[in-house]
């Protein structure tokens, strides 16, 4: 049987799209392998949100050159955001001539056709970055899920926000929301198949339905999903603060299925920086959302994305961001240094020196770690329901899973527990990680 190997970079959206690539290849009777030496097709599902992901992708694509020499029949495929960037198709043609197929972020469904064409032609190279009827095509794309007990479900594609630092709207296009019945049907199917945690995906889930004329909204979608029978959880990512509203928070607060866990990227604690980023909310509005969430769900786990080193960021702006972290009291935060993305407005601005960025990120990480440690202490001695997800990294005889509010817990157990809900009493806390024992 022919074999395929997929390497995925970037966000959960890409992880799920790699599941669709796998579904398409398995329909062609290929099977998965982790050994590139066995592969007949190698697929790189790329990300261009940050420079590091892009460099890793280019590096690994470069390594395949040697594999291609050993196996001239190997088909090398590049898909995803990176290939969608202006000028990158020419880069693959000129610097990576052994790449056979290049597809963009909205046309992976064309992969089977291109593989067959490539096999049956002396000229193997094929590319397409201009999909038609994307939503209709994507609904029919098979999925080979690889993340049990979690199932990823797209609800909206693309982004209309045009934050000045972000390349996503340019490589993923405008927002397109799926039909609410189609989403509910897919979630129900996942639950019927035994998946215990459903994660709804979108660049901005809160704007779900804004492009439709049938009255669909994220709040209505959550309400419909909450009606599905069975023991399962629902999470979603990612939320944009400008679109989060009280109706959404009320539905989460009153739901038995939707996790009390909201990822709400702030990016900065400075109004001047937020304006330069085109985020379209103020620090005051953002903190009012935090207050509303805490009032309605005191135990809600709130996480965030925080960026430092944006071109206009002054020392006072950075201090304002530190103040935001102290006020928001995130259970955890993804902290990162701004890196210019070609084609965005911010890339043309005067950049901050690497030394200043390094100093600021170290301070930021230290502060958030201290906040997380303090919050973690509150879990000690309490019991929580945990969905067992996987073996604990580097700890034999231990498993790990998450509480409803999103905290990672490690405890003794075996692989037979994966996909089960267990009650765990927390007896130890190490910064972001909690440790405990299963209780009957």
N, C-alpha and C positions, 0 to 999 in steps of 0.2 A: 504494500500500500504506500502511495506517495505521502510524504510528510511535510509539515510546515512548522516554522518557528516564528513567533511574533514577539517583537520587543516594543514595549510601550513606554512613552515618556509623558510626564505632565499629570493632568487632573483626572478626577474620577470619570469625567465625560470621555476622556481618551481610553480609560480602562474599559468602559462599556462599549465604545466603538471598536475596540480590539475584539470584544466578544462577538460583535457583528461580523468582523473580518473572519474570525474563526468559524462562525456559522456558515458563511459563504464558502469557505474553503472545504469544510466538511461536507457540504452539499455536493462539492466536486469530488468527494471521496478521498480527501486528504485527511491525515490524522496528525495530532499535535506531537511535537518533540521538543525537548529542551536542549538537544545536542545539535549544534549547527552543522556538524559533519554528516548528520543523517538527513538534513533538510533538503527538499527539492524546491521549496519556496521559502524565502526569508522576507518578512514584512517588518518595516520600521514605521510605527505609528508615532508621529513626531509632535513636538510642542515648541512654540516660539514665544511663550509668555515671558520667560526669563532667559538671559544669555546662557546660563549654565546648562539648561536643558537642551538648548540648541547645539552647544558645543559638544555635549555628550553624544547627541544623535549623529552629528557629522563625524565624530571620532569613530563610532561603531560602524557607521556606513563605510568609512574608509577601510576598516579592518576586513570587511567582507570581500574586498578586492582579491585577497589571497585565496579565499575560499572559491571565488569565481574562477580563478586560474586552475584550481584543482578539479573543479566541476563546471565546465562551460555551460552545461544544461541548467544550472541553478538559476532560478528566476528571482531577481532582487526587486522588491517593491517598496516604495516610499509613499506613505499616505499622511493625512493630517494637516495641522495648522502650518507647519513650517513650509510645506510644499506650496501652500496657498499664497505665500508672500510674493509681492511683486519682484520679479527678477530671479527668483529661486529656481524656476524651471530651467533657465539657462545655466545656472550654477551646476545643477545635476548633469545636464548634457555635457558641459565642458570639463568639469573636475571629477565627475563620477560617471564616466561613460559606461560602466558595467551595470548601472541601474537600468532595469528593463521597463518598469512601470512607475509612473508618478500620478497620483490622484490627490485631489484636494480634500477639503474638510467636509464636503457635502456630496461626494459621489463615490463612496466606497462600494456602492451596489454595482458599479460598473466593473469591479475587479474580475469576476468570473469570465466575462466577455473578453477582457483584455488579456487574461492568462491564455485563453484558447487562441486568440489572435497571435499572441507572442510565440506560442509553440508552433504555430502553423505558418510562420513567416520567417524569411531570412533576416529581415529587419525587425528585431525584437522590440525596440523601444516604442512605448505607447504612453500617452498622457492625456488627461482631461481634467480641467479645473472648472468647468462650466456645467453644472448639473441642471437638469430640467425636472420639474414636478417633484422636488426633493422630498417633501413631506409624504406624498402618496407612495413614492418608491421606498422610503425608509420604513413605512409601516409594514411592508412585505419582506423586509430583510430578516433572514433567520438569525437567531442569537444562540451561541453556545456559552452559557453562563459559567463563569469560573470562580465566583466569589462567594460560594455557599458559606454561611447561611444568609448572606446578603445578596439581594438582587437590585441591580441598578435599573431605573426606569426614567427615560427622558420625558420631560413634559413640555419643554420649550427649547428651541435652538436659536443661536445667534444672540446679538446684543445691539440695542439702540442707544446705549448710554454715551459712548465716545469719551470716556475718561481720557485725559490728555496723555497719560502714560501707557495706555493699554492698546495692544494690537488686535484684540479679539474681534471687534466689529469689522475690521478690515479682512480678517481671514475666515470668519465664520458667518458673516453676513448679517442681515437684519433679522429681527425676532420673528419666529414662526411658532405658534402654539399648536400643539396637537389637540384633536377633538377630545373633549372631556370623557366621552364614553369609551374611546379607544384606550385612554390612560387607565381608567377604572377597570376595563376588561383585562389589560395586561397585568395590573396589580393583582387582581383576583386570580388570574392564571398562575402567577408566581406563588401566591399563598397556597393554592391547590396543589402545587408541585412540592410544597414543603419548605419554601423559603420563609424565614422568620423575621427578616428585617428588610424592608423595602426603602431604598433611598431614591427620592425624586430628584432629578438632575436638571439644571439649567444655569446659564450664565447669570440669570436673575429670575429666580422662580417667582418672586413677588409680582412681576409684571406679566405672569401667565394670563392669557386671555385678552390682553389689551389690544392685540391685533385682530381679534375675532369680533364678529357681529352677533354672536349667539348668546351673549351675556355671561360667557365663561369668565371665571376669576380664580385666583389661587385659593381664596377662602372657600368658594363653592367646591373646588376640586378636593380640598382637604376634607370637607364635610361629607362628600360622597364616598371617598376612600374609607373614612372612619366607619361607614355603615357595613363594610365588608365583614363577613363572619370569619372567625378563626382567631387563633392566638398568634399575633404578630405585631411588629413595631413599624412605625413609619418615621423616617428622617428626611431631611431635604437640604440641598445646598445648590447655589448659595443665595443668600438674601441681600438685597440692596436696601440700605436704610431709607432712601427716599420713597420707597414703595411699601415698606412695612406699615401696616395700619392696625387699629384696635380690633377690627373684625377678624383678621387673621390670628391675632394673639388670643382672642376670646375662644376661637374654635380649638386652638391648641390646648388652652387651659382646661377646656371642658371635655376633651377627647380622652378615650381610653386606649387609643392606638398610636396617636401621634406623640413622639417623644418630647419631653420637656427639655429641649436642647436646641438653641438657636445660634447659628453662626452668623454674626452680623459685622461684616468688615467695616472698620472705621477708617483705616488707612492713615489718618493723621488726627492730631488733637488741636490743630490750628485752623481757624476759619480762613485765613489768607491762603494757606496751602490747599485746603479743600476747594476753595474757589479756583485756584490755579489748576487743580486736578480735574475741575468740572464735575465734582461729585454731587452737587445740587442739594446739599443739606448743610446745616451748621452744626457745630459742636453742641450747642444748646439743644437743638432738635434731637440730635443723636442721644444725648444723655436723657432726654425726656422719654425716648423709646425704652431705654434701659430701665428707667424708673417704672414705666408702665408694665414691662415684662415682670419685674421683680414684685410689683404689687399684686399682679394676677397669678404669678407662679413663683413664689419665694424660693423654691428649690431648683429653678430652671438653670441649666448649665449654659452660660453665655460665653461664646468664643469669638475671636476676631482675627482680622488680618491687619497688621501694622507695618507701614512702609517708612523707612527713613532715607534721607539723602535725596529727596525730590529736589529738582533744580532750584526752586525758590525758597527752600527751607532754611531759615535763620536759626541761630542758637536758641532764640526765644521760642520759635515755632517748635523746635525739638523739645524744649522744656514743657511746652503746652501739651505735647503728646505724652510725656511722662505723667503729667497731671491727669490726663484722661485715663490712663491705665490705672492710676490709684483710685480714681472715682468709679470707674466701670467695674473693677474687680472681676476681670475675666478668669474663668477657670483655666484657660490656656489661650495662647495667641500664636498665630503664625507670623513671625517677625522676619523681615527681609530687607535687603538693601536695594534701592531703586537702581535698575540698569536700563539704559536707553534702548528703545526698540525702534528700529528704522521704520519710518513712515508715520510715526506719531508726532504730535505737536511738541511734547516735552523733550523729545530727542534733539530738537533744534534750539532748546534753551541752554543758557550757560550752566555747565555741570559743576557739582560740588566735588571737591577733591576726595580721592580714595581714603586718605588718612582721616579726614573728618567723618566720612561714612563709617569707617571701622571703629572709631571711638564711640560714635553714637549708637551703633548696633550693639556693642558690648554693654553699654549702660542700659539700653532698652531690654536686652535679654536678661540681664541681672535683675532688673526691677520686676519683670513679669515672672521670673522664676521665684522670686521672694513672695509675690502675691499668690502664686499657685501653691507654694509650700504652706502658706497660712491657711488657705481654703482647704487643702487636703487634710489638715489636722482635724477639721470638723467632721470628717467621715469616720474617724476611728471609734470603734465600739458600736457602730450602727450596722444594720442589715439592709442589703439591697438586692433586688432581683437583677441578675446578670444574664445576658445571652452569651453563651460560650461560642467563641468565634474560631479559635485556633490554638495551637501549641504556643506556649510562652517562649519568646526568643531566648535561646541560650540557657534555658532552665529545664532540665530533664524532669519529667514527672509533673510538670506544671502546665496549666492551661490559662488562657486569658479571654476576657470578654468585656463588655461595656454595660454600665448602668443605664437606666432610662435617660439620665441627664448627660450621658456621654463620657463618663469617667472610665478609664481603662483600669481593670482589676485583674490581678494575677493570683492564682490559687492552685492547690494540689488537685490533680485530676488526670483523666486520660482522654484519648481522642474520641472515645465513644460518646463523650458529652457534647461534641461539636453540634451546634444547632439546637441544643436544649437550653431551657431557662432554669437557672439554679439560684438559690438564695445564698448569699455570701456575707459573712460577718467580717468587717474590716478591722484588722488588728495592727496594721502598720501602714505608714504613708511615707513615700520617698518622692518629694516634689510632685510631678504629674502622675506618678504611678501609685496605685493603691494595692495592698496585699491583704489577703484574708483567707478564711476557710469556709468551705461549703457547710451549711447547716441544714438539717432535715426540716 
